[in-house]
Amino acid sequence: MTSSTQTTVTVLGLGAMGRALAAAFVAAGHPTTVWNRSPGKDADLIARGATSVATAAEAVRASDLVVGCLFDHGSVHEVLDPVAGLLAGRPLVNLTSTEPAGARELATWAAANGIPFLDGGIMATPEMIGRPGSALLYSGSSDVFDTFRDVLESLGTAEYFGADAGRASLVDFALLSGMYVMFAGYYHGAAMVREIGMSAEEFGNRAASWLAALLPSLPAAGAQIDTGDYSQVLQPLTFTKAALDAIVSASRDAGVDLDIVGPVRDLVDRQIAAGYGAQSSERAFESLNPRPRIAS
Ligand SMILES: NC(=O)c1ccc[n+]([C@@H]2O[C@H](COP(=O)([O-])OP(=O)(O)OC[C@H]3O[C@@H](n4cnc5c(N)ncnc54)[C@H](OP(=O)(O)O)[C@@H]3O)[C@@H](O)[C@H]2O)c1
């Protein structure tokens, strides 16, 4: 593990996130070189002490560690394929959001080109980078992670998920799925209360308190799901079905589409139809056809 603030870092891609990453490396004392396809996004970083270069090739040559934060998997190849030879032997961390299959493809590409490769998922917004609450998930080369962990901690808490480069991305997207579906649930509720003139902002305040109070119960729900034993019943599926039927009916009355709530009720209905109505509501998970459990 290196603790040297002299580790030189290159950031490829100066979108909102790339700029935040580069600023955090500079703030942590790492000599930082930046490059972006379009000019004009580096002024603030140069003022802070970063070095801006005109080509990706110059950027790659400049540093001990190369960090890419581009738009998507395709743009990563567009930028890195022409400089693959220069990257050989030089540690590369991809912080562009790519699907697990994309991360694995990049790992294979990197191995073929002799590039030590780590893929990462950023659980933060640009404003959070380098501050408490910022977390980054990594998988791929443990050598790269161990050697540069302190440097990567400049961005946020760094956690390693194993040698398979797709694992961090899988966890990243799983967390994002929870986020998007939760927000969609909020949209649905906000659409319902519009009927009585409640603003989405006011409803947002109420929803934030309500959801925050419930979220700590997730690990206990997970413990039930992990065992596959739903006989400890806090709230049976039949109770949840009654609630969801009422929500569906109230939504119809309020003229709100059922695109969000309808599929949630379907998950419950399928378990009841299979004869599990008296079991715990967490059993709705089984409707998602998860793969067999891995013995722990
Ligand atoms: N923003 C967030 O809250 C957030 C959070 C977590 C993860 N991420 C991930 O971080 C990555 C970057 O996000 P961002 O917010 O910085 O996006 P962004 O503001 O849209 O920036 C995209 C960057 O990619 C570059 N780019 C796009 N296509 C390119 C190509 N074909 N060749 C070379 N460069 C190309 C852009 O360069 P130009 O300036 O030349 O267009 C720009 O530097 C994404 O994968 C995103 O999912 C973002």
The ligand as a MOL file (V3000), in Angstrom:
LIG
                    3D

  0  0  0     0  0            999 V3000
M  V30 BEGIN CTAB
M  V30 COUNTS 48 52 0 0 0
M  V30 BEGIN ATOM
M  V30 1 N -22.4190 12.5920 -12.3440 0
M  V30 2 C -22.7320 11.7140 -11.4090 0
M  V30 3 O -23.4850 11.9760 -10.4530 0
M  V30 4 C -22.1360 10.3370 -11.4830 0
M  V30 5 C -22.2550 9.4730 -10.3710 0
M  V30 6 C -21.7110 8.2030 -10.4420 0
M  V30 7 C -21.0820 7.7750 -11.6060 0
M  V30 8 N -20.9920 8.6270 -12.6720 0 CHG=1
M  V30 9 C -20.3640 8.1240 -13.8970 0
M  V30 10 O -19.2240 8.8870 -14.2290 0
M  V30 11 C -19.0850 8.9130 -15.6620 0
M  V30 12 C -18.9390 10.3690 -16.1110 0
M  V30 13 O -20.0720 11.0550 -15.6510 0
M  V30 14 P -20.1620 12.6490 -15.7760 0
M  V30 15 O -21.2270 13.0740 -14.8400 0
M  V30 16 O -18.8140 13.2380 -15.6580 0 CHG=-1
M  V30 17 O -20.7020 12.7710 -17.2710 0
M  V30 18 P -20.6020 14.0250 -18.2470 0
M  V30 19 O -20.6040 15.2980 -17.4670 0
M  V30 20 O -21.6400 13.8100 -19.2820 0
M  V30 21 O -19.1660 13.8780 -18.8950 0
M  V30 22 C -18.9010 12.8740 -19.8590 0
M  V30 23 C -17.4270 12.8990 -20.1660 0
M  V30 24 O -17.1650 11.8700 -21.1250 0
M  V30 25 C -16.5060 12.4790 -22.2540 0
M  V30 26 N -16.8490 11.7440 -23.4560 0
M  V30 27 C -18.0910 11.3420 -23.8490 0
M  V30 28 N -18.0060 10.6470 -24.9950 0
M  V30 29 C -16.6980 10.6410 -25.3430 0
M  V30 30 C -15.9730 10.0740 -26.4190 0
M  V30 31 N -16.5890 9.3660 -27.3670 0
M  V30 32 N -14.6270 10.2400 -26.4440 0
M  V30 33 C -14.0000 10.9450 -25.4700 0
M  V30 34 N -14.6210 11.5030 -24.4290 0
M  V30 35 C -15.9560 11.3310 -24.3610 0
M  V30 36 C -16.9890 13.8940 -22.2660 0
M  V30 37 O -16.1040 14.6740 -23.0040 0
M  V30 38 P -16.5910 16.0500 -23.7100 0
M  V30 39 O -16.4960 17.1230 -22.6600 0
M  V30 40 O -15.6460 16.2040 -24.8270 0
M  V30 41 O -18.0250 15.8310 -24.1690 0
M  V30 42 C -16.9470 14.2110 -20.7740 0
M  V30 43 O -15.6260 14.4340 -20.3360 0
M  V30 44 C -20.3330 8.2400 -16.2570 0
M  V30 45 O -20.0420 6.9070 -16.6200 0
M  V30 46 C -21.2950 8.2860 -15.0990 0
M  V30 47 O -22.2520 7.2260 -15.1370 0
M  V30 48 C -21.4780 9.8960 -12.6490 0
M  V30 END ATOM
M  V30 BEGIN BOND
M  V30 1 1 1 2
M  V30 2 2 2 3
M  V30 3 1 2 4
M  V30 4 1 4 5
M  V30 5 2 4 48
M  V30 6 2 5 6
M  V30 7 1 6 7
M  V30 8 2 7 8
M  V30 9 1 8 9
M  V30 10 1 8 48
M  V30 11 1 9 10
M  V30 12 1 9 46
M  V30 13 1 10 11
M  V30 14 1 11 12
M  V30 15 1 11 44
M  V30 16 1 12 13
M  V30 17 1 13 14
M  V30 18 2 14 15
M  V30 19 1 14 16
M  V30 20 1 14 17
M  V30 21 1 17 18
M  V30 22 2 18 19
M  V30 23 1 18 20
M  V30 24 1 18 21
M  V30 25 1 21 22
M  V30 26 1 22 23
M  V30 27 1 23 24
M  V30 28 1 23 42
M  V30 29 1 24 25
M  V30 30 1 25 26
M  V30 31 1 25 36
M  V30 32 1 26 27
M  V30 33 1 26 35
M  V30 34 2 27 28
M  V30 35 1 28 29
M  V30 36 1 29 30
M  V30 37 2 29 35
M  V30 38 1 30 31
M  V30 39 2 30 32
M  V30 40 1 32 33
M  V30 41 2 33 34
M  V30 42 1 34 35
M  V30 43 1 36 37
M  V30 44 1 36 42
M  V30 45 1 37 38
M  V30 46 2 38 39
M  V30 47 1 38 40
M  V30 48 1 38 41
M  V30 49 1 42 43
M  V30 50 1 44 45
M  V30 51 1 44 46
M  V30 52 1 46 47
M  V30 END BOND
M  V30 END CTAB
M  END
